[in-house]
Amino acid sequence: MCVLPASAVGNGDEDSAWSEQKNARRCDLIDRKFARGISPVEALELARLQEQMLRYRQRVAPLPLEDARNLHQELLAKAAAGS
């Protein structure tokens, strides 16, 4: 386990330039982390890349959580009406 300072993750501007190269580097670090371990510097880099990727994904393909919440409420109401 590696504890990183909150300010080390990034400032939010880096996700606008998400690229295949960044993703390839992120995947390489993940593979190496589980195969043989990574250095603290690489762990920090991985944390930054993960945060950038998640912000990018949220911007281009946000999860439909509101739809899921509405469906959940609808199913709860049907279950309550049926019992």
Backbone hydrogen bonds, N-H to C=O, Kabsch-Sander energy under -0.5 kcal/mol:
donor,donor_aa,acceptor,acceptor_aa,energy
4,L,2,C,-0.5
8,A,5,P,-1.8
9,V,6,A,-1.2
16,S,13,D,-0.9
17,A,14,E,-1.1
18,W,15,D,-1.3
23,N,19,S,-2.1
24,A,20,E,-2.6
25,R,21,Q,-2.3
26,R,22,K,-2.5
27,C,23,N,-2.7
28,D,24,A,-2.4
29,L,25,R,-2.5
30,I,26,R,-2.2
31,D,27,C,-2.6
32,R,28,D,-2.6
33,K,29,L,-2.5
34,F,30,I,-1.8
35,A,31,D,-1.7
36,R,32,R,-2.6
37,G,32,R,-2.0
43,A,39,S,-2.5
44,L,40,P,-2.0
45,E,41,V,-2.1
46,L,42,E,-2.8
47,A,43,A,-2.3
48,R,44,L,-2.2
49,L,45,E,-2.6
50,Q,46,L,-2.9
51,E,47,A,-2.3
52,Q,48,R,-2.4
53,M,49,L,-2.6
54,L,50,Q,-2.5
55,R,51,E,-2.2
56,Y,52,Q,-2.5
57,R,53,M,-2.9
58,Q,54,L,-2.3
59,R,55,R,-1.8
60,V,56,Y,-2.5
61,A,57,R,-2.9
65,L,63,L,-2.3
68,A,64,P,-1.8
69,R,65,L,-2.6
70,N,66,E,-2.4
71,L,67,D,-2.4
72,H,68,A,-2.4
73,Q,69,R,-2.5
74,E,70,N,-2.3
75,L,71,L,-2.6
76,L,72,H,-2.5
77,A,73,Q,-2.3
78,K,74,E,-2.2
79,A,75,L,-2.5
80,A,76,L,-2.4
81,A,77,A,-2.1
82,G,78,K,-1.7
83,S,79,A,-0.8
